[in-house]
Amino acid sequence: MTAELPASLRRDGKPLRQLYPGWHVIGRHWAPAGLDVLILRHRQTEQDVCWWLSPDDNLLACHALALDAHWGGRVMEAITPGLQQLSTTLLGKVTPLPEEAHFPHDALAPLARLPHAACLQLIGLWFRTVCTELRLLPPSVLLEQDDTPPEGEETEDNSPPFSPKLIKALLETRPAGPHTLTCSPFSGRIVRAELTMPTEKGVACRFSDERNGQTFYLFWPTLTEKSETQATPAPLFYHPQEQLLIGDGALTPLVPIFLLAWFINHPHCIEELKHARPFRLEDYGVGRASALWEEITTVSSASSCEEHEEAGQSRTSFPFSSKLWVQSSILEAGRKAGLPDREQLTPQNHEKKPGAGHENHDKP
């Protein structure tokens, strides 16, 4: 569906009646602060462009970040209350989660009604203005550091609150449906995804380490046509509490914007978060050895498949082959059961001493 350019559209006081070849108007939408946004699309590339118009149809900017101080300030006044509440109560909080009735529906309605491209631009305008201390780090910088500082030296205040070893394990995570598992960079525990958040540019998962009170996200960019045959790349890491992004590529600084846009359009995720189940060993067969043996030696029936899916055992999330699962979950379960740590299990000296006798039970 296409539309015509507004007859009264002007740029710098002059009428604007023609577009470059290949471009056409998709539609016009109301925007916050009394603005309108005109959506243009290229027929071949399908790229969308937003023209921000004043109430009298004057073209103000071709991107929200290019709005002047006057109009940019008015937009910020209109969208800040809703986005600020969304960011502080949902994006980076573990508990308590807000009630769905307290979700800022009315404050976020002007953003939710906009086309996706326009919504992302306004969220980007707000995020760039508010989050001035956001840090972007490539993974190589962290992986080259030592796990412990030299003796007598203290860690810097702006250093990440986790070790490179845990970051390396974290970046080995690959998406596995709604029950993706990863290694917490704060405690080393196995944590389970609370939300799976598909976006146009990739898929994100939300994790919470309740032991440390930390929430973080992993984002896997969508593979392009040229890279469809390649393996899934390492995820981008976002830690809202520390305003920290770890990753390579042009999409890294946009991850928080993608997440906020997803929350705006999925307010019912609050209930899903409240019913999210933490990672539990018994969900993956621990303590049911006999049942596992039967499942391995016999053909799985439809009823057993349903039973596993209810317990969170999907084919893509079963973690027994994961080195992280072996190193973290089993050792942690052993410690809870009172078993000695791996370091305490040192080989004993069982060499036969001279003159030592041995009982012979073969003869009467």
Buried (B, 14 or more C-beta within 10 A) or exposed (E): EEEEBBEEBBEEEEEBEEEEEEBEBBEBBEBBBEBBBBBBBBEEEEEBBBBBBEEEBBBBBBEBEEBEEEBBEBBBEBBBEBBBBBBEBBBBBBEEBBEEEEBBEEBBEBBEEBBEBBBBBBBBBBBBBBEEEBEEBEBEEBEEEEEEEEEEEEEEEEEBEBBBBBBBBBBBBBBBEBBBBBBBBBBBBBBBBBBBBEBEBBBBBBBBBBEBEBBBBBBBBEBEEEEEEEEEBBBBBBBBBBBBBBBBEEBBBBBBBBBBBBBBEEBEBBEBBEEBEEBEBEBBBBEEEEEBEEBEEEEEEEEBBEBBEEBBBBEEBBBEEBEBBEBBBEBBEEEEEEEEEEEEEEEEEEEEEEEEEEEEEEEE
